[in-house]
């Protein structure tokens, strides 16, 4: 027998009992506690193995079985207790990055056929802007997916689309409440659940402590009577974010924002994690951030080692349910403008509907059949673009058609 044969026989013998126990696993690929204890004596269970075992269950928990989008860090929070229970290894302080950027992506690639429909969100890591259309696409999972889904290249003669929505920019006649989220990744989850539309609410988010631009924008909202609600982690930084928005930054005024939470009463049923401090945050939390005695005790602990709870500890459904309860408490309702705007809006709707009728009548005549196209159209376009390089090809066509129409008159 060759050396290779000897090695293969040894491997088969060592893994025979492990395979037997794995075959007894249920259809979710999980094992009982007694089986798990037996396997631990015969096999060193890696963090990767453990993560793969609990990944599907964690995703289903966070997304309510695919009903909502799930942030990558939410999945990490849901998976972490199971990983700790299965493996005896230390997860390490950078486990969150390892999980979201490596383990989760490895799992999705390994089980691509099973996970193809999973709705997982990663923070946008940049943006792309189209020429001429001005469409701005965040380089995050949902943005790219939706952008690609709506691609089209057809040039048709469909009638111009009459906009139902009135063109607004800013809060006037559109919204009077803003939800500020202290981190990226949740805006996509909430917009997919139509929170912004069901409550006529604008959403904004930042990474870390707000900068001057964020404070300036919130101050502009406040000057127009728009309320800004702040959603943050229950930790020292979360309190610091609210304080910064209220006091402002260098060269930026503060605003009277509303601390929506998370606060102590919001996290009683959520998983907390240990946090260490270089200096005792108790005085800062109590005197600068208006934290209660109970909150200070929870967060600061003995002064150097306390606890914190992230928004990510909530499943998507928990977050949406919690937000809707808060919105009800603060009387957030749909936006209905003053009578002058309503009357103007009604007249606009009536006018545009009459215009739609006229367009439909023109379409019945099939007027495009009698339109002569210039034989040298591409040549004319090239010449026009050479003179006006800031133009697009369809703007050039419009210009050529306009000149031909004027010459006919």
C-alpha positions in Angstrom: 0.0 0.0 0.0 1.3 3.5 -0.9 1.9 6.4 1.5 -1.1 8.2 -0.1 -3.3 5.1 0.6 -2.2 5.0 4.2 -3.0 8.7 4.7 -6.4 8.3 3.1 -7.3 5.4 5.3 -6.2 7.3 8.4 -8.4 10.3 7.4 -11.4 8.0 6.8 -11.0 6.4 10.2 -10.6 9.7 12.0 -13.7 11.2 10.4 -16.0 8.1 10.4 -17.7 8.9 13.8 -18.0 12.6 12.9 -19.8 11.7 9.6 -22.2 9.4 11.5 -23.2 12.2 13.9 -23.6 14.7 11.1 -26.0 12.3 9.3 -28.1 12.4 12.4 -28.4 16.2 12.2 -31.9 17.6 11.4 -32.9 19.2 8.1 -31.5 22.6 9.3 -28.1 21.0 9.6 -28.0 21.5 13.3 -27.1 18.9 16.0 -28.4 18.2 19.5 -26.4 19.3 22.6 -25.4 15.7 23.4 -24.2 15.2 19.8 -22.4 18.5 19.9 -20.6 17.6 23.2 -19.5 14.3 21.7 -18.2 15.9 18.5 -16.3 18.5 20.5 -14.2 15.7 22.0 -13.3 14.4 18.6 -13.1 17.6 16.5 -11.8 21.1 16.8 -14.7 23.3 15.7 -13.5 26.4 14.0 -15.2 29.8 14.1 -15.8 29.5 10.4 -17.5 26.1 10.8 -19.7 27.4 13.6 -20.6 30.5 11.6 -21.7 28.4 8.6 -23.8 26.2 10.9 -25.8 29.1 12.3 -25.8 31.5 9.3 -29.1 30.5 7.8 -30.9 30.6 11.1 -29.4 34.0 11.9 -30.5 35.5 8.5 -34.0 34.1 8.9 -34.3 35.6 12.3 -33.1 39.1 11.3 -35.1 39.2 8.0 -38.2 37.5 9.3 -37.6 34.7 6.8 -36.8 37.0 4.0 -39.6 39.5 4.5 -37.3 42.4 5.2 -33.7 43.4 4.2 -31.1 42.4 6.7 -28.0 44.5 7.5 -24.8 42.4 7.6 -24.1 43.5 11.1 -27.6 42.5 12.2 -26.9 39.0 10.9 -23.6 39.1 12.9 -25.4 40.0 16.1 -27.9 37.2 15.6 -25.2 34.6 14.7 -22.7 35.5 17.4 -24.5 33.7 20.4 -24.7 30.5 18.4 -21.1 30.7 17.4 -20.0 31.3 21.0 -22.1 28.3 22.1 -20.7 26.0 19.4 -17.0 26.9 19.5 -14.6 27.2 22.4 -12.4 29.8 20.5 -12.2 33.5 21.4 -14.0 35.6 18.8 -11.7 38.6 19.1 -12.3 42.4 19.0 -12.4 42.5 15.2 -14.9 39.7 14.9 -17.6 41.9 13.5 -15.4 42.9 10.5 -14.3 39.3 10.0 -17.9 38.1 10.0 -19.4 40.8 7.8 -16.6 41.1 5.3 -15.4 37.5 5.1 -17.5 34.8 6.8 -20.9 36.1 5.5 -19.6 36.6 2.0 -17.9 33.2 2.0 -21.1 31.6 3.0 -23.1 33.4 0.3 -20.6 32.3 -2.3 -20.4 28.7 -1.1 -24.1 28.2 -1.0 -25.0 30.5 -3.9 -27.9 28.4 -5.1 -29.5 28.5 -1.6 -28.8 32.1 -0.8 -29.5 33.7 -4.2 -32.7 35.3 -3.0 -31.3 36.6 0.4 -31.8 40.3 1.0 -28.5 41.3 2.6 -27.4 44.9 3.0 -23.8 46.2 3.2 -23.1 49.9 3.7 -22.6 51.9 0.5 -18.9 52.4 0.0 -19.1 55.3 -2.5 -21.4 56.5 -5.3 -21.7 56.6 -9.0 -23.3 59.4 -11.0 -24.7 59.0 -14.5 -24.0 61.7 -17.2 -26.9 63.8 -18.2 -29.6 61.9 -16.2 -28.0 62.9 -12.9 -29.0 59.5 -11.4 -26.8 58.9 -8.3 -26.3 55.3 -7.2 -24.8 54.3 -3.9 -22.3 51.5 -4.2 -24.2 49.3 -1.8 -26.0 46.0 -2.3 -29.6 47.3 -2.6 -28.7 50.3 -4.7 -26.7 48.3 -7.3 -29.4 45.6 -7.4 -32.2 48.0 -8.1 -30.1 50.1 -10.5 -29.3 47.0 -12.6 -32.9 45.8 -12.5 -34.1 49.1 -14.1 -31.7 49.2 -17.0 -33.2 49.7 -20.4 -32.0 50.8 -23.8 -35.2 51.1 -25.9 -35.7 54.3 -27.8 -39.5 54.5 -28.3 -42.2 56.9 -29.2 -44.2 56.5 -26.1 -46.1 59.6 -25.0 -44.3 61.8 -22.5 -45.1 60.7 -19.0 -47.2 63.2 -17.1 -45.9 63.4 -13.5 -48.4 62.8 -10.8 -46.1 64.0 -8.1 -45.6 67.7 -7.8 -41.9 68.6 -8.2 -40.7 69.7 -4.7 -37.3 70.2 -3.3 -36.9 70.6 0.4 -39.5 70.1 3.2 -42.2 72.6 1.9 -45.4 70.6 0.9 -43.5 67.3 1.2 -42.4 66.4 4.7 -42.2 67.8 8.3 -40.3 65.1 10.0 -36.7 63.7 9.5 -35.2 60.5 10.9 -31.5 60.8 11.6 -29.8 57.4 11.9 -26.3 57.4 13.4 -25.0 54.8 11.0 -25.2 53.7 7.4 -27.0 50.5 6.2 -30.4 51.0 7.8 -31.8 53.6 5.4 -32.1 50.8 2.8 -33.9 48.5 5.2 -36.4 51.2 6.2 -37.1 52.5 2.7 -37.7 48.9 1.5 -40.3 48.7 4.2 -41.8 52.0 2.9 -41.3 53.8 6.2 -40.3 57.0 4.5 -43.5 57.0 2.3 -46.0 55.7 4.9 -44.9 58.5 7.3 -43.9 61.2 4.8 -40.5 61.2 6.5 -37.1 62.2 5.2 -34.1 60.1 6.3 -30.5 60.9 6.7 -27.5 59.1 8.2 -23.8 59.5 8.9 -20.9 57.4 10.0 -19.7 58.4 13.4 -20.0 61.8 15.0 -21.9 64.3 12.8 -19.8 66.9 10.9 -20.6 70.5 10.2 -22.6 69.8 7.0 -25.0 67.5 8.9 -25.5 70.0 11.7 -26.1 72.8 9.1 -28.7 70.8 7.3 -30.5 69.9 10.5 -30.4 73.6 11.6 -32.0 74.5 8.2 -34.8 71.9 8.9 -35.4 73.4 12.3 -35.7 76.9 10.9 -38.6 75.6 8.7 -40.4 73.9 11.6 -39.3 70.4 10.7 -38.7 68.0 13.6 -35.5 65.8 13.5 -35.6 62.5 15.4 -32.3 60.8 16.3 -31.9 57.0 16.3 -28.7 55.9 17.9 -26.9 53.0 19.6 -27.3 52.8 23.4 -23.7 53.6 24.2 -21.4 56.5 25.0 -21.0 57.4 21.3 -24.8 57.4 20.8 -25.2 59.9 23.6 -22.3 61.9 22.2 -24.0 62.1 18.8 -27.2 63.5 20.3 -25.2 66.0 22.3 -23.2 67.1 19.2 -26.4 67.7 17.2 -27.8 69.7 20.0 -24.7 71.8 20.7 -23.3 71.9 17.2 -19.7 71.6 16.0 -17.0 74.1 15.3 -18.5 76.7 12.9 -22.0 75.0 13.0 -25.0 75.8 15.2 -26.8 73.1 17.2 -30.5 72.2 16.9 -33.3 71.0 19.2 -33.3 67.4 18.0 -35.5 64.7 19.6 -33.7 61.8 21.1 -35.7 58.9 19.8 -33.5 56.2 21.4 -32.1 53.7 22.0 -32.4 54.3 25.7 -32.3 51.9 28.6 -36.0 51.1 28.4 -35.6 50.2 24.7 -32.9 47.6 25.2 -34.1 45.4 28.0 -34.8 42.4 25.7 -31.8 42.9 23.5 -28.3 41.4 23.6 -25.7 43.7 25.3 -22.0 43.5 24.8 -19.1 44.3 27.0 -17.1 47.5 26.3 -13.9 48.8 27.9 -13.0 52.5 28.5 -9.6 54.2 28.9 -11.3 56.6 31.4 -14.5 56.5 33.4 -17.3 58.0 31.2 -19.8 58.3 34.1 -19.5 62.0 34.7 -19.7 62.8 31.0 -22.8 60.6 30.5 -24.6 62.1 33.5 -23.7 65.7 33.3 -23.1 66.4 29.6 -25.5 63.9 28.0 -28.4 63.7 30.6 -28.2 60.0 31.0 -30.1 58.6 34.0 -28.4 57.0 37.0 -29.5 53.6 35.8 -28.2 54.3 32.3 -24.9 55.5 33.6 -24.6 52.3 35.7 -25.4 50.1 32.8 -23.0 51.8 30.3 -20.1 52.6 32.6 -20.1 49.6 34.9 -17.1 49.9 37.2 -15.8 52.9 35.3 -13.6 51.0 32.9 -15.7 48.1 31.8 -19.5 48.4 31.0 -22.0 47.4 28.5 -23.5 48.8 25.2 -26.3 47.8 22.8 -26.3 48.5 19.1 -29.3 49.1 16.8 -28.0 46.0 15.0 -29.1 43.9 18.0 -32.6 44.3 16.7 -34.0 42.3 13.9 -35.4 44.3 11.0 -39.0 43.6 12.1 -38.2 44.5 15.7 -36.7 47.8 14.5 -39.7 48.7 12.3 -42.2 47.8 15.0 -40.3 49.8 17.6 -40.1 52.8 15.2 -43.8 52.7 14.4 -44.6 52.7 18.1 -42.3 55.7 18.7 -43.8 57.6 15.7 -47.3 57.1 17.2 -46.1 58.4 20.5 -44.8 61.6 18.8 -47.9 62.0 16.7 -46.2 61.6 13.3 -48.8 61.7 10.6 -49.0 62.0 6.8 -48.2 65.4 5.3 -51.2 67.5 4.1 -50.3 71.1 3.0 -52.4 74.2 3.6 -55.5 74.9 1.5 -53.7 77.2 -1.0 -51.3 74.5 -2.0 -54.1 71.9 -2.2 -56.1 74.1 -4.5 -53.1 74.8 -6.7 -52.4 71.1 -6.8 -55.9 70.2 -7.8 -55.8 72.7 -10.7 -52.5 71.3 -11.8 -53.9 67.8 -11.8 -57.0 68.8 -13.8 -54.8 70.6 -16.4 -52.4 67.7 -16.8 -55.2 65.2 -17.2 -56.7 67.3 -20.0 -53.2 67.3 -21.6 -53.0 63.5 -21.3 -56.3 63.4 -23.2 -54.9 65.6 -26.0 -51.8 63.4 -26.2 -53.9 60.3 -26.5 -55.8 61.8 -29.4 -52.5 62.5 -31.3 -51.3 59.0 -30.7 -54.4 57.6 -32.3 -53.4 59.4 -35.5 -50.0 57.6 -35.5 -48.3 60.8 -36.5 -44.8 59.3 -36.4 -45.4 57.3 -39.6 -45.3 60.6 -41.6 -42.1 62.0 -40.1 -39.2 62.1 -42.5 -35.8 61.4 -41.0 -32.7 63.2 -42.4 -30.5 60.9 -44.4 -27.4 62.4 -42.9 -28.7 62.4 -39.3 -25.5 60.9 -37.8 -23.3 63.4 -39.7 -25.4 66.3 -38.4 -25.2 64.9 -34.8 -21.4 64.6 -35.0 -21.0 68.1 -36.3 -23.3 69.5 -33.6 -21.5 67.6 -30.8 -18.2 68.8 -32.1 -19.3 72.4 -31.7 -21.1 71.6 -28.4 -19.3 68.8 -26.6 -21.4 69.4 -23.4 -24.5 68.1 -25.3 -25.7 64.5 -25.3 -26.7 62.8 -28.6 -30.4 63.0 -27.8 -30.1 66.7 -27.0 -28.5 67.1 -30.4 -31.4 65.2 -32.1 -33.8 67.5 -30.3 -31.9 70.6 -31.6 -31.9 69.2 -35.2 -35.6 68.4 -35.1 -36.4 71.8 -33.7 -34.5 73.6 -36.5 -36.3 71.5 -39.1 -39.7 72.3 -37.6 -38.9 76.0 -37.5 -37.9 76.0 -41.2 -41.2 74.4 -42.1 -43.2 77.2 -40.6 
